[in-house]
Amino acid sequence: MFSIEDYDELKIRMQAHLVAQDDDMWYIITDGPMKILKVNTAATTIEGAPQMVEKHRSEWTAEDKKKANLDNAKENKLTVAIQKFDNAKMKPRETLVEFDERFSGIIIELISLGKDYSNREFALKVMRALPRE
């Protein structure tokens, strides 16, 4: 299907694309949801460093809302990628190599967004996506 080198190259491209949209987008995809925090003025740690607590939505600034919305962008990207996977079919006049490249791109997108399928699921999907001929 695709090699480690292909995966690495596409991962770099996807990372560049997401960072171009927003500096924090790649970190949300790789690290999970962004928490909007503030300093807890009621308490400090033993070391004297401020303790951080999550902000209530009513306290969010415009910048906080923008950052929180990045999580929604990840979910939307994942939903679209899953739909691409579910609806993948070899197109008329598409070569097997072209289909493999397109399908591999979908798989890499899913993996980079944290969706995990087994190799068996990928193989079954490919077999169903190919025309009877």
Backbone bond lengths (Angstrom), bond angles and torsions (degrees), N, CA, C in turn:
res aa  C-N    CA-C-N  psi(-1)  N-CA   C-N-CA  omega(-1)  CA-C   N-CA-C  phi
1 M - - - 1.443 - - 1.529 110.99 -
2 F 1.320 118.69 -72.51 1.456 120.60 176.38 1.511 108.91 -145.23
3 S 1.313 114.60 154.28 1.458 120.01 -176.73 1.527 110.18 -94.74
4 I 1.319 114.66 168.16 1.469 120.90 176.42 1.524 109.89 -60.34
5 E 1.330 117.10 -38.14 1.468 120.73 179.45 1.528 110.26 -63.29
6 D 1.349 116.77 -41.01 1.462 120.42 177.47 1.523 110.23 -62.19
7 Y 1.325 115.19 -44.24 1.460 120.27 179.79 1.525 110.65 -61.04
8 D 1.329 116.87 -46.30 1.468 120.77 -179.65 1.522 111.63 -61.25
9 E 1.336 116.43 -43.03 1.461 120.30 179.90 1.524 111.23 -64.65
10 L 1.318 117.17 -45.19 1.462 119.90 179.78 1.525 111.94 -68.15
11 K 1.328 116.82 -33.61 1.463 120.35 176.39 1.530 110.06 -63.01
12 I 1.326 116.65 -42.57 1.467 120.93 178.49 1.520 110.49 -63.58
13 R 1.335 116.11 -42.95 1.475 119.51 178.30 1.523 111.48 -63.07
14 M 1.346 116.14 -44.59 1.458 119.42 -179.60 1.522 110.50 -64.38
15 Q 1.328 116.81 -41.25 1.461 120.12 178.62 1.524 110.08 -60.37
16 A 1.313 117.63 -45.47 1.470 121.36 179.63 1.525 110.68 -62.26
17 H 1.328 116.62 -41.40 1.465 120.94 179.66 1.531 110.68 -62.91
18 L 1.327 116.98 -45.45 1.458 120.24 -178.07 1.521 111.94 -69.80
19 V 1.316 117.65 -39.32 1.466 120.86 178.44 1.532 110.03 -65.50
20 A 1.335 116.46 -33.25 1.467 119.67 177.41 1.524 110.91 -64.24
21 Q 1.330 117.16 -30.69 1.462 120.45 177.49 1.529 111.28 -74.43
22 D 1.332 115.64 -42.80 1.463 121.20 178.65 1.523 108.28 -164.42
23 D 1.320 117.09 137.50 1.465 120.82 -177.52 1.524 112.96 -57.11
24 D 1.326 118.05 -32.06 1.461 121.39 -175.37 1.527 114.17 -89.17
25 M 1.338 118.08 -9.70 1.463 120.46 -173.93 1.526 112.20 -59.32
26 W 1.329 118.73 -45.22 1.465 120.66 -178.17 1.532 110.68 -62.03
27 Y 1.344 116.93 -37.99 1.457 119.89 -179.20 1.525 111.64 -68.65
28 I 1.294 117.37 -34.27 1.461 120.09 177.03 1.522 109.99 -65.76
29 I 1.313 116.39 -40.57 1.462 120.05 -179.76 1.523 110.60 -68.01
30 T 1.314 117.42 -41.39 1.461 119.40 -177.04 1.532 113.37 -85.25
31 D 1.334 118.05 -31.89 1.461 121.07 -174.23 1.525 114.45 -104.93
32 G 1.318 117.30 -12.91 1.456 119.82 -179.74 1.520 112.12 102.32
33 P 1.319 116.21 -173.43 1.467 121.14 -174.60 1.519 113.29 -57.14
34 M 1.317 114.53 145.43 1.459 121.02 178.00 1.527 108.77 -85.49
35 K 1.306 115.97 133.32 1.455 120.78 176.91 1.520 108.24 -100.57
36 I 1.308 115.95 132.87 1.459 122.10 178.31 1.533 106.62 -91.59
37 L 1.332 115.37 112.84 1.463 120.67 -171.97 1.525 112.46 -113.90
38 K 1.329 113.99 162.00 1.468 122.00 173.30 1.515 107.61 -143.88
39 V 1.315 115.75 164.61 1.462 120.99 177.64 1.521 108.58 -76.31
40 N 1.336 115.37 132.33 1.456 121.35 175.45 1.532 107.15 -83.95
41 T 1.300 116.14 105.78 1.470 120.24 -176.51 1.527 112.34 -75.71
42 A 1.333 116.93 -12.65 1.462 120.43 -178.48 1.527 112.81 -83.54
43 A 1.346 116.84 -14.47 1.462 118.27 -176.31 1.523 110.87 -148.36
44 T 1.321 115.60 153.57 1.461 121.68 172.05 1.525 107.57 -132.49
45 T 1.296 115.44 161.43 1.462 119.39 177.47 1.515 109.29 -80.66
46 I 1.300 117.06 170.29 1.466 122.09 -179.87 1.524 110.90 -59.86
47 E 1.340 115.75 -36.23 1.468 119.37 -178.23 1.531 112.00 -74.70
48 G 1.325 118.13 -4.28 1.452 121.36 -179.99 1.518 114.17 89.20
49 A 1.326 116.89 -3.05 1.462 120.37 178.23 1.527 109.23 -75.45
50 P 1.305 116.89 147.92 1.464 118.17 -179.71 1.531 111.03 -68.73
51 Q 1.314 114.75 144.42 1.465 120.56 176.17 1.526 107.89 -89.05
52 M 1.332 115.96 136.36 1.467 120.45 -179.10 1.522 109.28 -102.55
53 V 1.328 115.14 139.67 1.468 121.79 175.91 1.524 108.19 -131.72
54 E 1.310 115.28 158.72 1.464 119.76 -179.25 1.529 110.15 -73.51
55 K 1.337 115.21 137.23 1.461 120.66 177.89 1.526 110.07 -75.60
56 H 1.319 115.92 145.62 1.463 121.08 171.77 1.534 107.35 -75.73
57 R 1.323 117.02 147.37 1.477 121.31 -177.89 1.531 112.59 -53.63
58 S 1.299 117.21 -33.73 1.469 119.64 -179.07 1.526 112.21 -66.46
59 E 1.335 117.58 -16.84 1.467 122.45 -179.78 1.522 113.01 -94.64
60 W 1.310 117.47 -6.48 1.463 120.85 -175.29 1.520 112.19 -65.04
61 T 1.324 115.04 137.60 1.459 121.72 172.38 1.530 108.47 -86.64
62 A 1.310 116.69 175.59 1.462 120.41 176.53 1.527 110.73 -60.07
63 E 1.331 116.26 -39.45 1.473 120.75 178.54 1.534 110.92 -66.06
64 D 1.334 116.87 -39.89 1.470 120.49 176.96 1.527 110.68 -60.90
65 K 1.324 116.34 -43.26 1.471 121.01 -179.85 1.519 110.92 -63.59
66 K 1.320 115.83 -39.38 1.465 120.15 178.36 1.527 110.32 -62.47
67 K 1.319 116.72 -44.79 1.468 120.67 179.85 1.526 111.04 -65.61
68 A 1.314 117.15 -41.96 1.463 120.36 179.29 1.524 110.68 -64.39
69 N 1.310 116.68 -32.75 1.463 121.21 -179.79 1.534 111.61 -69.00
70 L 1.319 118.04 -20.05 1.463 120.50 177.43 1.523 110.89 -61.99
71 D 1.332 117.36 -32.57 1.469 120.25 176.34 1.522 110.15 -61.51
72 N 1.320 116.50 -41.15 1.466 120.32 178.04 1.522 110.39 -62.57
73 A 1.336 117.29 -37.88 1.473 120.71 179.12 1.517 109.79 -61.69
74 K 1.343 117.39 -39.38 1.467 120.19 178.21 1.523 109.83 -63.27
75 E 1.318 116.98 -46.33 1.466 120.48 -179.68 1.530 111.15 -61.43
76 N 1.332 116.07 -40.08 1.468 119.64 178.43 1.525 110.81 -64.72
77 K 1.323 116.98 -43.11 1.463 120.99 178.65 1.530 110.46 -61.74
78 L 1.322 116.66 -41.08 1.461 120.74 179.31 1.521 110.83 -65.66
79 T 1.311 117.21 -42.39 1.466 120.81 178.41 1.524 111.11 -60.66
80 V 1.321 116.56 -44.39 1.465 120.78 178.86 1.526 110.82 -64.70
81 A 1.326 117.20 -42.17 1.466 120.78 179.99 1.531 110.97 -64.39
82 I 1.327 117.76 -40.10 1.465 120.93 177.59 1.522 110.27 -64.21
83 Q 1.324 117.12 -40.30 1.470 120.33 177.38 1.521 111.10 -63.83
84 K 1.342 117.08 -40.63 1.469 120.12 176.50 1.523 110.57 -60.02
85 F 1.340 116.17 -43.11 1.465 121.03 179.60 1.530 110.33 -64.13
86 D 1.324 116.34 -48.29 1.465 120.72 -177.64 1.527 112.30 -62.72
87 N 1.327 116.51 -34.18 1.466 120.84 -176.15 1.526 113.87 -97.79
88 A 1.321 117.43 5.34 1.468 120.28 -176.45 1.525 110.76 -63.27
89 K 1.301 115.55 125.05 1.461 123.89 175.05 1.519 106.76 -142.58
90 M 1.315 115.47 146.88 1.459 119.39 175.95 1.531 107.68 -69.25
91 K 1.324 116.21 130.00 1.471 121.64 -177.38 1.527 110.55 -80.36
92 P 1.339 116.09 153.79 1.470 118.19 174.74 1.532 110.08 -57.97
93 R 1.303 116.78 137.97 1.468 125.02 -179.89 1.529 114.00 67.57
94 E 1.323 118.13 6.38 1.458 121.54 176.03 1.529 107.91 -82.81
95 T 1.320 116.14 132.78 1.462 119.20 178.34 1.521 109.22 -77.33
96 L 1.308 115.62 163.36 1.457 120.35 178.22 1.534 110.89 -63.02
97 V 1.326 116.18 -36.79 1.469 120.52 178.05 1.533 110.03 -64.43
98 E 1.328 117.09 -44.31 1.468 120.52 178.89 1.526 111.08 -62.96
99 F 1.337 115.96 -42.74 1.458 119.37 178.16 1.527 110.66 -63.08
100 D 1.328 116.96 -43.11 1.461 121.37 179.90 1.527 110.80 -60.40
101 E 1.317 117.12 -42.78 1.465 120.57 178.83 1.527 110.95 -63.88
102 R 1.316 116.00 -44.66 1.472 120.50 -179.75 1.530 110.68 -65.13
103 F 1.328 116.76 -45.52 1.460 121.05 -179.21 1.529 111.19 -66.55
104 S 1.322 117.18 -39.81 1.470 121.02 177.40 1.526 110.59 -61.48
105 G 1.326 117.01 -38.55 1.462 120.55 177.06 1.521 111.82 -61.72
106 I 1.338 116.16 -39.25 1.464 120.47 177.99 1.526 109.84 -65.18
107 I 1.323 116.56 -44.19 1.470 120.89 -179.92 1.523 110.65 -61.28
108 I 1.310 116.86 -45.52 1.465 120.84 -179.54 1.521 110.56 -63.49
109 E 1.314 116.42 -39.80 1.460 120.27 177.16 1.533 110.27 -61.33
110 L 1.334 116.82 -44.96 1.464 120.68 179.04 1.527 111.56 -61.67
111 I 1.318 116.03 -46.44 1.466 120.36 -179.05 1.525 110.80 -62.37
112 S 1.336 116.84 -43.03 1.468 119.76 -178.61 1.524 111.89 -67.31
113 L 1.337 116.95 -23.21 1.460 120.84 178.08 1.533 111.97 -91.68
114 G 1.339 116.33 3.55 1.458 120.25 174.66 1.515 115.30 92.92
115 K 1.324 118.18 5.26 1.476 120.84 178.24 1.512 108.45 -86.27
116 D 1.318 115.66 132.01 1.458 120.28 -175.01 1.520 110.18 -119.06
117 Y 1.309 115.86 122.16 1.460 122.79 173.06 1.522 107.10 -118.79
118 S 1.328 116.05 155.00 1.461 119.54 175.71 1.527 109.33 -82.26
119 N 1.327 116.13 160.87 1.466 120.05 176.04 1.521 110.47 -59.19
120 R 1.325 116.61 -34.38 1.471 120.91 178.06 1.529 110.78 -61.56
121 E 1.337 116.35 -44.26 1.465 120.06 178.64 1.530 111.16 -62.30
122 F 1.337 117.01 -40.02 1.463 120.54 177.46 1.531 110.33 -63.75
123 A 1.326 116.27 -45.28 1.467 120.18 -178.35 1.529 111.14 -63.72
124 L 1.326 117.16 -42.44 1.469 120.30 178.28 1.526 111.05 -63.28
125 K 1.311 116.11 -40.03 1.465 120.09 179.43 1.524 110.51 -63.68
126 V 1.328 117.39 -42.83 1.470 121.13 179.14 1.522 109.79 -61.55
127 M 1.328 116.37 -45.06 1.466 118.97 -179.14 1.523 111.53 -62.22
128 R 1.324 117.29 -37.53 1.467 120.83 178.10 1.533 112.12 -73.83
129 A 1.311 116.80 -25.27 1.459 120.86 -176.49 1.516 112.76 -81.95
130 L 1.316 117.26 -19.83 1.474 120.76 -178.30 1.517 111.11 -79.13
131 P 1.332 117.83 146.81 1.470 119.69 177.89 1.527 110.26 -70.61
132 R 1.325 116.96 159.21 1.461 121.34 -178.37 1.513 112.56 -61.46
133 E 1.320 117.72 -31.22 1.457 120.85 -179.79 1.490 110.01 -58.24
